[in-house]
Amino acid sequence: MKVKLDFVKADITKTIDTLKDTNKRLVLLYRFVFLKSWEDIAKTLHYTKIWVIEISKVVIRKLKQKKTSSHFTLKTESKYDSIKM
């Protein structure tokens, strides 16, 4: 089980590393690799909880468009789709 989890984390990290924006990368790494709470991520990056959630939704949607198979899922409907990558 741990080997599978390590593989999934490595795959997620590899995908996240394709992002150019450091803050967007950090939001996803903190949440999906280091399993931090939205509150902790917001505090660390000096954003609001709602903003880090919206950033993650938009970025995940963009990543899913680039990568057809994904090991993570998250509802990605957002009014912030216009955030530039």
N, C-alpha and C positions, 0 to 999 in steps of 0.2 A: 504494500500500500504506500509506504514512504517513497519508494522508487517512482511510482506513478505520480505522486504529488510533486516530487522533485522535477520530473519531466514536464508536468503541466506548468509549474512555476518558471522553469527555464523557457518554455514556449511563450508564456505570457511576457516575460522579461524581454525576450528577443523582439516580440511585436512592439512593446512599449518603446524599446530603444530606437525604433524607426522614427519616432516623433522628433521634430526639430525644436519645439518649444520646451525648455527645461521645466517650467512650472507645470505644464500639462503632463509631462513624463512623471514628475514627482507625485502628482495627484494619483495617477494610476498605479505607480509603484507602491506608494504608501498604502493604498487601499487593497490592491489585489495580490501583491507579493508579501508585503509586511503586515497585512491584515489590520491596519490602523482604522480607528473609527473616523467617521466623517468629521466629528468635532475635533479630534486630534489633528487631522490633516489641515482643517481650516485654521486652527490655532498656529500650527507650525508655519504655514505659508501666509499667514496674515490675511486670510480671506474669510468670508462667511461660510457657514455650513452649506447653505443653499447654493452658493456660487460654486463650491468644489463639486457638489453633486451635479450641477448643470454642466460644468466643464467636462466631467467624466462621461456624461451621457453623450455629449456632442463628439468627443474624441473617440469614444467606443463606436459610435455610429460610423464615423469616418474610417476607422480601422477595419470595421466589418466590410465596408465597401471595397477595401484593398485586399482583404484576406477572406476567402470564401468559407474556410473552416475555422471555427473559433472554439476554444475550450472554456470561455467564460461568456455569460449572458447577463444582460441587464436591460430593463425596459429603457428605450432611448428616445421617447417622445419628449420634445423640449421646445420651448419658445425661443431658445437661444441657439438655434441651428446656424445662425449667421456668424457665429464666432469664428474668426479666421484662425487657421491652423498655423 
